[in-house]
Amino acid sequence: MKRPAIILLLAAALAAAVMLFKGCNKEEPAPKKEPVHIKAQTPDAILPLVKALADAYSEKNPEVTLDLSSGNSSAGIAALHSGAAEISFSRRELKPREHMESIKRWGSEAGEFLAGYDALAVYTHPSNPLKEISMPELTEMWAAGGSITKWDQLGNGFTGDILFVGRVLTSDTSEVFAESVCRNAENGKPRGFRKGISELATPAAVVDTVSKTPAAIGYAGMTYKTDAVNRLKISSAKGQPALEPDAANVRSGAWPLFCRLYIYAAPGASPASQAFIDWCLGAEGQAVVSKQGFVPLK
């Protein structure tokens, strides 16, 4: 055999060996992760926040989907106890009877995770010159048997009957507002809401109604502020400094209408649920909390 032919045969053999080596060392594609669905409950008022958290988490973990249902905190905690939800967001701590139900169901309390802060605000029409109000005045406006029913009783130059606009009384928003505002000043006992309050289904509807009604005053989450309404400063008493619902005042509890945002989970929650909760409490999740207008932990 001639020398050039031998060289060609050797070159072909070397090329085949190289191809074989590359084939043996080719990286295998990562196995596709199985889809994971986490059943979660959230109060209506923070549904936009929880959706944002779920979307951001699923973007990083495409195999994970949060199956969200909304209602109020009580419904969410009941769903957790029944097994209909794996995690439940809440705008309040568990009540004593809910703690007892947890122990009855699981032999221990539910896992509780503080995830941020929210605050309610009081809104008026832009034509109303009132810029601030005291907690005792709010009590006499909103509580059963309250003495303030007309705008000129506040001495701000505005006249006419006050139109009260709020959420449905079974909502978390109304519960938080009543807990803070509708109490007897002497002994702290609950007074409940006055009669005649217009009860609306969503916080956005409250703010929209106030924006179109000069005589109205309403309460809703601070994140629902628009340019079409005023948001009142609030003081602890007449003549005391009035505060804004900013992050520092809400986080410290100085803002009187604040509430904590919790995530509750059954003891021994699934790894997927716990991973999502940990992410919500971490830097990325807290950035979403802040971006949505709520107050992060730090």
C-alpha positions in Angstrom: 0.0 0.0 0.0 1.3 3.4 -0.9 2.3 5.8 1.9 -0.4 8.5 1.2 -3.1 5.8 1.6 -1.8 4.8 5.0 -1.8 8.4 6.1 -5.4 8.8 4.9 -6.5 5.7 6.8 -4.8 7.0 10.0 -6.4 10.4 9.7 -9.8 8.8 9.2 -9.3 6.6 12.3 -8.2 9.5 14.4 -11.2 11.6 13.3 -13.5 8.7 14.2 -11.9 8.4 17.6 -12.3 12.1 18.3 -16.0 11.9 17.4 -16.5 8.9 19.6 -14.7 10.7 22.5 -17.0 13.7 22.1 -20.0 11.6 21.9 -19.1 9.8 25.2 -18.5 13.1 26.9 -21.6 14.9 25.7 -23.5 16.5 28.6 -26.9 15.1 29.2 -29.8 17.6 29.4 -31.0 18.3 32.9 -34.1 16.1 33.8 -37.3 18.1 33.5 -38.7 18.8 37.0 -42.2 17.5 37.8 -44.9 20.2 38.0 -45.7 21.4 41.6 -49.0 23.0 42.6 -49.2 24.8 46.0 -52.8 25.5 47.2 -52.8 28.9 48.8 -55.4 31.2 50.3 -55.2 35.0 50.5 -57.4 37.9 51.7 -58.9 39.9 48.9 -57.2 43.1 49.9 -53.7 41.7 49.4 -54.5 39.5 46.4 -52.5 41.8 44.0 -49.4 41.4 46.3 -49.8 37.6 46.6 -50.2 37.3 42.8 -47.1 39.3 42.3 -45.2 37.1 44.7 -46.5 33.9 43.0 -45.6 35.2 39.5 -42.1 36.3 40.5 -41.4 32.9 42.2 -42.8 30.9 39.2 -40.5 32.9 36.9 -37.5 31.5 38.7 -39.1 28.1 39.4 -41.3 27.4 36.3 -42.3 24.0 37.6 -44.1 25.7 40.6 -47.6 27.2 40.4 -49.6 28.7 43.2 -53.3 27.8 43.0 -54.8 30.9 44.6 -58.2 31.3 46.2 -59.2 34.5 47.9 -61.7 35.6 50.6 -60.8 36.8 54.1 -58.3 35.7 56.7 -60.8 33.6 58.6 -61.7 31.7 55.4 -58.0 31.1 54.6 -57.2 29.8 58.1 -60.3 27.5 58.0 -59.0 26.2 54.6 -55.6 25.5 56.1 -57.2 23.5 59.0 -59.4 21.5 56.6 -56.5 20.7 54.3 -58.0 22.7 51.4 -55.0 25.0 51.5 -51.3 24.3 52.2 -50.5 27.9 53.0 -52.6 30.8 54.0 -51.8 34.5 53.9 -53.4 36.6 56.6 -53.7 40.2 57.7 -53.9 39.3 61.3 -52.7 36.8 63.9 -54.6 33.7 64.7 -57.4 34.1 67.2 -57.4 31.9 70.3 -60.0 29.6 68.9 -57.9 29.2 65.8 -54.9 28.3 67.8 -56.9 25.7 69.6 -58.2 24.3 66.3 -54.6 24.0 65.1 -53.6 22.0 68.2 -56.8 19.8 67.8 -55.9 19.1 64.1 -52.2 18.7 64.2 -51.2 18.4 67.9 -49.2 21.7 67.5 -49.7 25.2 66.4 -49.5 26.3 62.7 -46.3 27.6 61.4 -46.4 31.5 61.6 -44.2 33.7 59.4 -44.2 37.5 59.4 -43.9 38.5 55.8 -44.4 42.3 55.9 -46.8 45.1 56.9 -49.9 46.8 55.5 -51.8 49.8 56.6 -55.3 51.2 56.2 -55.8 54.8 55.2 -58.7 57.2 55.4 -59.7 58.9 52.2 -61.7 62.1 51.4 -62.7 64.0 48.2 -60.1 66.5 46.9 -62.6 69.4 47.4 -62.7 68.7 51.1 -60.2 71.0 52.9 -59.7 68.5 55.8 -56.1 67.4 55.8 -55.7 65.6 59.1 -57.9 64.0 61.8 -57.5 62.5 65.3 -58.3 59.0 66.4 -61.0 60.2 68.8 -62.6 62.1 66.0 -62.5 59.0 63.8 -64.1 57.0 66.6 -67.0 59.5 67.0 -67.5 59.4 63.2 -67.4 55.6 62.6 -68.4 53.9 65.9 -71.9 53.0 66.9 -73.5 55.9 68.8 -70.8 58.3 67.5 -71.5 62.0 67.8 -70.0 63.3 64.6 -72.3 63.1 61.6 -71.7 66.4 59.9 -68.6 67.9 58.4 -68.9 71.3 60.1 -68.5 69.5 63.5 -64.8 69.1 62.6 -64.4 72.8 62.1 -62.7 72.7 58.7 -65.1 74.9 56.8 -66.8 72.0 55.0 -70.5 71.5 55.5 -73.2 68.9 55.0 -73.9 65.4 56.1 -71.0 62.9 56.1 -71.4 60.0 53.8 -69.6 57.0 55.2 -68.1 54.5 52.8 -66.4 51.2 53.8 -65.8 47.6 53.0 -68.3 44.8 53.7 -68.2 44.2 57.4 -67.0 40.6 57.1 -63.8 41.8 55.3 -60.4 41.8 56.9 -60.2 45.6 56.1 -63.4 46.3 58.2 -62.2 44.0 61.0 -58.8 45.8 61.2 -60.5 49.2 61.0 -63.1 48.4 63.7 -60.4 46.9 66.0 -58.5 50.2 65.8 -61.2 52.8 65.6 -64.5 51.5 66.9 -63.7 51.2 70.6 -64.8 52.9 73.8 -62.3 55.5 74.8 -62.7 54.8 78.5 -62.5 51.0 78.7 -61.4 49.9 75.2 -64.5 47.7 74.7 -65.6 47.2 71.1 -68.5 49.5 70.0 -68.9 48.2 66.4 -69.7 50.3 63.4 -72.5 52.9 63.2 -75.5 52.1 61.0 -75.8 53.6 57.5 -72.3 52.9 56.2 -72.2 52.0 52.5 -70.5 48.6 52.3 -68.6 48.0 49.1 -67.1 44.8 47.8 -63.5 46.0 47.0 -61.1 48.6 48.3 -60.8 50.0 44.8 -64.6 50.6 44.8 -64.3 52.5 48.1 -61.6 54.8 46.8 -63.5 55.3 43.5 -66.7 56.2 45.3 -64.9 58.7 47.5 -63.3 60.3 44.4 -66.7 61.0 42.9 -68.6 62.1 46.1 -67.5 65.3 47.8 -69.3 64.5 51.1 -67.8 61.0 51.4 -65.1 59.6 53.7 -63.9 56.0 53.3 -61.2 53.6 54.5 -59.1 51.2 52.4 -55.6 49.9 52.2 -52.9 52.5 51.8 -51.8 51.0 48.5 -55.1 52.0 46.9 -54.3 55.7 47.0 -54.9 57.6 43.7 -54.5 61.2 42.6 -58.3 61.4 42.6 -58.5 61.3 46.5 -56.9 62.9 49.5 -55.3 60.6 52.2 -55.7 62.1 55.7 -52.9 62.3 58.2 -53.9 60.9 61.6 -52.9 62.0 65.1 -53.4 60.2 68.4 -55.3 63.1 69.8 -56.5 66.6 68.7 -53.5 68.9 68.7 -50.9 66.2 68.6 -48.6 65.7 65.5 -50.4 64.0 62.7 -48.6 61.2 60.8 -48.4 59.8 57.3 -48.7 56.0 56.7 -45.1 55.8 55.5 -42.9 52.7 55.9 -41.2 53.9 59.1 -44.4 54.7 60.8 -46.1 51.5 59.7 -43.2 49.2 60.6 -42.8 50.8 64.1 -46.5 50.7 64.8 -46.7 54.5 65.2 -49.4 54.6 62.4 -52.5 53.6 64.3 -54.2 51.7 61.4 -51.4 49.2 60.6 -51.6 45.4 60.3 -49.0 42.7 59.9 -49.0 40.3 57.0 -48.5 36.7 57.9 -48.1 33.4 56.1 -49.4 30.4 58.0 -48.6 26.8 57.2 -49.4 23.4 58.6 -46.7 21.8 60.7 -44.4 19.7 58.5 -45.3 21.7 55.4 -44.2 20.2 52.1 -40.6 21.2 50.9 -42.1 23.1 48.0 -44.4 25.2 50.3 -41.5 25.9 52.7 -39.2 26.9 49.9 -41.8 29.4 48.7 -42.3 30.8 52.2 -38.5 31.1 52.6 -38.3 33.0 49.3 -41.1 35.4 50.3 -39.1 36.2 53.5 -35.8 36.6 51.7 -34.4 39.5 49.7 -36.2 38.8 46.4 -39.6 38.3 48.0 -39.3 41.4 50.2 -38.4 43.4 47.1 -41.7 42.3 45.6 -43.5 43.4 48.8 -41.9 46.8 48.6 -42.6 47.2 44.8 -46.3 46.5 45.4 -46.5 49.4 47.8 -46.5 47.4 51.0 -43.9 47.6 53.8 -41.1 45.0 53.9 -39.6 43.6 57.0 -36.5 45.8 56.9 
